[in-house]
Amino acid sequence: MDKNPTTTPHLFQPLTIRSVTLRNRIGVSPMCQYSATDGMANDWHFVHLGSRAVGGAGLVIVEATGVAPEGRITPGCLGLWSDKHIEPLARIAKLIKSHGAVAGIQIAHAGRKASADLPWNGGAHLSEAQGGWETIAPSAIPFGDTLTKVPRAMTEADILRVQNDFVATAQRALAAGFEWLELHAAHGYLFNSFLSPLSNHRTDQYGGSFENRIRLLLDTTRAVRKVWPDHLPLAVRISAIDWKEGGWQIEDSIVLAKLLKAEGVDLMDCSSGGLVPDAKIEVKPGYQIPFSEKIRHAANIATAAVGFITEPKQADDIVRLGQADVVLLARQFLRDPYWPAHAARMLGYKITPPNQYLRAW
């Protein structure tokens, strides 16, 4: 896709982080497809992700990818816990890059929200007879609602194992050709459940004080940064607030962002919620943008904005006003794989499509 020699909308200005340059500020947010078998990527993922690169996104992030079998949300989630998972993901990364986008991947452990059924089957926890597995968490506190399993409180040996799983998975992501790595520390999954006092009732070095609750994420980030090359970006997705009294707040996120930046994190992906089922969230267009803006300025770190970003002018304004460096779209990309091309047209900017589409663009 060519740059326009005339005035470029902020949304279509390139962004360089370390040695990686995004051709624009539009990213495909990691979206679970629940379509893998034994964690293996397949043709669905190839088409789903490749089409968004063809459509003009600057960054395409593969869905939450389990660092261990028990770290998957559902049996249909992707994994990268063994070398056998590398090749099909490498095929996807190569396709994404061949169409001008940066190939990213989010690695994750679902914690107490793991072992769930596919969402179109209701999404409840699976019993052992249904193929479910034991879940783990900082404390033996169930998520609630349809996720009723009481997780096993992790031992320090469990914690070390999970940290090592993230490191090994990061190395496999590199081997698969990804150039952008994101650690998933949001939405009530394992890292997030350590961060929040609502789900972490530990009394050891991983619980209680703020410093203790962030220890696992900081230690893991530090360990991952040692194996993830210095010239490649590292991002962390967080839930900026829990939307629940007594839980994690935006001030906590700002302090965490500063500490993560010191450990080599380049961008904070600013989502929210997901820790408890009864959170009161006022969902509306751009409702999470203030979190991205506050963290960006207070912690002096690049941020990504997510959540009900649908309109081109809305997205362009987010970047123009300094509320985020990147906008990540999810549902809108499910509706329209070619959203960047349509957004460019609406903003009066011309991009060149692949040769195969020249007749219709």
Secondary structure, 3 states (H helix, E strand, C coil): CCCCCCCCCHHHCCEEECCEEECCCEEECCCCCCCCECCECCHHHHHHHHHHHHCCCCEEEEEEEECCHHHCCCCCCCECCCHHHHHHHHHHHHHHHHCCCEEEEEEECCHHHCCECCHHHCCCECCHHHCCCCCEECCCCCCECCECCCCEECCHHHHHHHHHHHHHHHHHHHHCCCCEEEEEECCCCHHHHHHCCCCCCCCCCCCCCHHHHCHHHHHHHHHHHHHCCCCCCEEEEEECCCCCCCCCCHHHHHHHHHHHHHCCCCEEEEECCCCCCCCCCCCCCCCCHHHHHHHHHHCCCEEEEECCCCCHHHHHHHHHCCCCCEEEECHHHHHCCCHHHHHHHHCCCCCCCCHHHCCCC
